[in-house]
Amino acid sequence: MSSTSIDDLLAFEEEAAPAGPQARRSRIRPVLRSLAWAAAVVAVLLVGLRAVGLQVSLPVLIAGVLAVLAVRRVTALLAPPPPPPAGSRNVSGEEDGSYNWGARDALRSAINRWEWPLDWSNTRPERFSGVVLPRIGELADERMRLKHGVTRESDPARARALLGDRLWTFLETPPRRTPSPRDLAVIVAELEKI
């Protein structure tokens, strides 16, 4: 049997603070590496062009290669980070409580599934009637099925009583224009009461 006590197992020691500022990496090394790449590419291009009989001004060739390498570097710096592997979970301790809108997660996907059709329906009311309204109807049916055991199709009279006249009319007769955000907020509030 081990001689470790419960106090030893539950003891908490904070990590030591970093000793000091970390040494900054030199900016000369990446610049020299880029210049070496540029020189190598210019040399290869110059030999290749001369082999096929083309004459190109050396300053133009150097400027072109440096421009391509600069664009490549800028796009690499601006590229989004690669998505995490599927099924992995990043456990990094406590979160600060703010939502990371750039992350790929189920909440953002669910919001986008509603945000995009609602945005499209601003200019095309038939889009609202064809895409958004059926989803709202499915939500209403699912809430009634879970809480009361009925749907609009299985028991229309009881469903109408549960939904109320305003929500029933909204779901059964497609609106001629896209409802305003205020109207949609009222509809969602009535859905939540079911």
N, C-alpha and C positions, 0 to 999 in steps of 0.2 A: 504494500500500500504506500502511496505517495505521502510525503510530509507537507504538501502544499495546503495552506489553509484557505478558507473561503474568502478571507480578507485579501489574500494574495491574488486570488482569481478576479475579484471585483475591484481591485485597485486601478486607478486611472492616472496615467502620467501624461502630461501635455508634451507635445513634440517641441524640441528646442527651436527657437527662432533661427532663421538663417544667419550665418556668421557675418555677413556683410553683403554689399552689392556684388553681384556676379560680374565677372570680367566681361566686358563687351566684346563681341566678336568684331574682328577687323573688317572694314568694308573694302579693303584693298584686295583681299583674296577673291571675292566674287567678281570684282571688276576685272582682275587679271585673268580669271578663268573665262569670262565672257570675251575678253580681247583675244585670248588664245583660240577660242572657238571661232571667232570671227576671222582671225588670220588663217586658220586651217581651212575654213569654208571658202575664203577668197582664193587661197592657193589652189584648191581643187577646182573651183569654177574657172579660174584663169587658165589652168592647164587644160581643162575640158574644152573651153571655148577656143583656145588656140589649136587644139587637136582637130576640131571640126572646121577651122579656118575663119573664125569670127574674131574681130577686133573690138574690144570694149574698153572704154577709158577706165583706168585703174581707180581714180577717185569715185567714179559713178558706181563701180562694182563694190567698192568698200562701203560707200554710203548705203547702197541697197542691202547689203548683207547686215550692216549694223541696224538698219531700220527693221528688217525682218526679225532679227534677234531681240530688238527692243519690244516689238509688238508681241512676240512670243513670251517674253518675260512679264509684260504687263497683263496679258491674258491669263498667265499662270497665277499671278498674284490676285487677280480679281475673280478667279473661278471659285464657285462655291465648294465647300468641303464635300468629300465623297459621302454618300449616305452610309449609315452604319449597316453592318451585315444583318440580314433578316434573322429575327429570333434572338438577337443579342440585346442585352439590356445594360445601359450605362448606369452603374450604381456609384454615385459620387458623394454620398453623404446627404446632409440636409439641403433642401432647396431654399432659395430666398423668397419664394412665394410669387415671383413674377412669371408670367407666361412667356415662353420662348416661341415667338411667332414664326421663326425661321425653321424650327424643328419639324420633322415629319412625324406626326403622331395621329392617333385615331381622332382626337378632338378636332384638329385642324382639317382632317379629311371630311369629317361630318359637317363642319361649318362650311367648307367649300361645296359640298354636295347641295347645300341650301343656298349659299351665297351666289353661286354662278347662275342657276336658273332664275332666282329672283332678280338678279341684275339684268339678265337677258329679257325678262318679261316687262321691263320698264318701257321698252320701245315696241314690243309686240305682245299685245294682250292675249292673242291666241296661244302664245307660248306659256303664259301663266295658266290658262285653262287646260292645256295639254300636259304640262309637266308638274307644276307646283300644286295645283288644286287636287289632282289624284293622290299626291303624297300626303297632303293635309287630311284627305278623306281616309287614307290608310292609317294615319296616326289616330284619328277619331275612332275608327273601327277597332283598332288594337286596344286603345284605352278602355272602350266599352266592353270589349271581349274579356279583358283581364279583370276589370272591376265588377262587371255586371253580367257577363256571360252572353251578351248579345252583340250583333253587328247590324248595320243598316240593312243588309240583305236578309239576315235570318229573321229579324223581328222589326220591321220598319216602324210600327206604331210605338213600340217601347223605345226604340232608338231615337225617334223624333222627340219623345218626352224627355229623354236623358240629355239630348243635345240642345234642346231649346229651339224656338222658331228661327231666331236669327242665324245660328250656326247651321241648322238644317237647310234653310233657304240658301245660304252661302255655298254649302256643299252640293246641293242638288241642282241649282241653276247657276251655270257659269256666269261670272260677272262680265259685262261688256268692256270694261276697262280694268286695268290692273289696280287692285286696291292700294291705297296709300299705306305707308308704314304704320300710321296711327290705327287704321282699320285692321291691318294684320295683327297689331299688338292686341287689339280687342278680341279678335278671333282666337289668338293663341291663349289669352287669358281665359276665354270660355272653354277652350280645349282642356286646359289644366284643371278646371273645376270638375270635369267628368270623373 
